[in-house]
Structures are given as C-alpha cells and as structure tokens.
Amino acid sequence: MISEILQGKIEESYKTLRLAAKMSKTYYEKPLILTYSGGKDSDVLARLAIECLDVTDFEIFNSHTTVDAPETVYYIRDRFKEWEEMGIKCTVHIPHYKDGRPKTMWSLIVDKQIPPTRIQRYCCKELKETSTPNRFVATGVRAAESTNRRGRDAFSVRGKRKDERHFYSLGHAEEVFHESLEKTRGGVREESPWDCLLIAKAKQNADLIVNPIYKWRDIEVWDFIRERGMKYNPLYDKGFSRVGCIGCPMASNQLLEFEKYPKYKQMYIKAFERMLAKRKADGKINKNENIWENGKSVFKWWTKDYGEIDGQMSMFDEEE
C-alpha cells in the first residue's frame, strides 16, 4: 500500500517528468533522455516515465562502463528488449576515442596514469557524463544516496566546476518555462532578456539535467517497486546494497565485490601494471615510489580505507 506521502512524491515526479519532456521537445526538438544503469533508482525512473509520458516523449540510454557486473549487463539487456517491444527507443552506448578505439576503464587507467579515486573520478566523466552531449537528461539521482548529492534540486544546469552548477526547483522551472513561452511567443528559441539561466541554457542546447526522484528515500523506492510488482536487478537479493561499477572507490563494499568477481581484480591489477609502465616511460616518479612497486601493490593501496587515502593524495605530486 502506497503511503500518502509517497503518493505525493509520485505525483510531483510525474509533473517533473512532464515538464522536462516538454522543455526537451520545445528547445532541443528531441525526446528527453532517461539514463539507465540497471539499478533500482533507474528502474523507478523508467517506470514513472512509462506511466506518465507517451513513448515518443523519452528514450532510455545506458552507458556501457566495461566494469558492470555480468548480472547487471544481462538484466539491462532483458529490460531493453521488453521496453523496445513497447515502442521505447533504448540505446547501449559504448564510448570511443577520437581514433575509433573503444574507451574502457582499463584504457583510462593507463591514459590518466593514476587509479580512479574519490578525488580523481575521471571514469564517471569519461564513461558516463560525456555520453549525451547537448541533450536534456533525466537521472535517478536522490539526495538520500550521499551527502555529496544533498543541496541539489529537481532541475540543474551542468557545469565543469561546482561553482558553475545551478539548481532549480520544479516550481521555479515551471514558472520560467511558461513565462518564456508567453514573452517570446513565436520565437521560443531566440535569446531573450527575460530568460532565467535555465531557459537560456536550454535554448543554447546546453547539457541540462532533471532529477525526478530527488526527494525520494530508499524505503520509498523499494515500496514503489514492491507495490507495482516491478522487476529489479538480482544483485539486490544477493546482498548488494548498490549496483554499479565493480570496484568503484565510492562504494562501501569494494573488497566484497572483488571476492565475488576475482576476474575484475586481475583486470585492475593488469591495468595498474600498464599504468606504471606508462608512467615510467613518461618519466613520472611518485614521491612515495615504494608504495607502487607493481600492479598488486597499487591494488593493495587502492583498496584501503579512502578516509586515510584522501590525505595521501600528495603522492600524485610528480617530480619530473
């Protein structure tokens, strides 16, 4: 049974999705993109869109990171087949370099010459965030997921730096969207002195983000899934509290993931070996060189408690 509070949040999510879909069609002349990772939040986002939008108003997009668990890859494949039969456009995107080579976690580690960490999160940017340029994108981001995700809102303008990111409530987005349509009338894509930054960026086809379930709590996500009788990633029934890249330094169960997927551990170690060889070839020396003797020692360092590691990032200050 859905609680009154959750029902209110569902209705607000519907309104948020409908507005974002209208803005996407108005300014981008393309459907709203729903990012999909195979996790519970992505499933709720997709279900809400199916319930309140026409299938031509949105498409579902997965960025293949090359480090998803096999169960997740198969689950995404099954969901996409089901949704495509409903008439929904579904895309699995594989990032590539400019020369056509596939971009993977293993190639990025060598290119960046450091492991991905909570500070150096290049993997998210390279494998996910740059996959949908110049589009309006919906995500399953929620404030309850982490302290870093609090302080945001339903709509946002993406920026390269934190001080370039701007957040807007559903009420504000509704108001400025309708004001823009009224004041510009026949030329909605033209620049206007009345435009809020959100609308100005939309007219420029900049990267905009909408977070329809931003205010939902974990228990509400699961209540919605159970009440609707929805499918969900089988990893949740195997003790996983989150579904994402295997070995993600942002996860609390990093070592447990490597116990379940030892092949990924070996792939990281091999990538770290190639990374060290590239650093040596480029003349880059660590101040704490003894910590990184080989791929296994890098892996051991990398899987330590990052509460301690964050204070040791000076080892990346390189001496030529």
Buried (B, 14 or more C-beta within 10 A) or exposed (E): EBEEEBEEBBEBBBBBBBBBBBBBBBBBEEBBBBBBBBBBBBBBBBBBBBEBBEBEBBBBBBBBBBBBBEBBBBBBBEBBEEBEEEEBBBBBEBBEEEEEEEBBBBBBBBEBBBBBBBEEBBBBEBBBBEBBEEBBBBBBBBBBBEEEEEEBBBBBBBEEEEEEEBBBEBEBBBEBBEBBEEEBEEEBBEEBEEBBEBBBBBBEBBBBBBBBBBBBBEEBBBBBBEEBEEEBBBBBEEEBEBBBBBBBBBBEBBEEBBEBBEEBBEBBBBBBBBBBEBBEEEEBEBEEEEEBEEBEBBBBBBBEEBEEBEEEEEBBEBEE
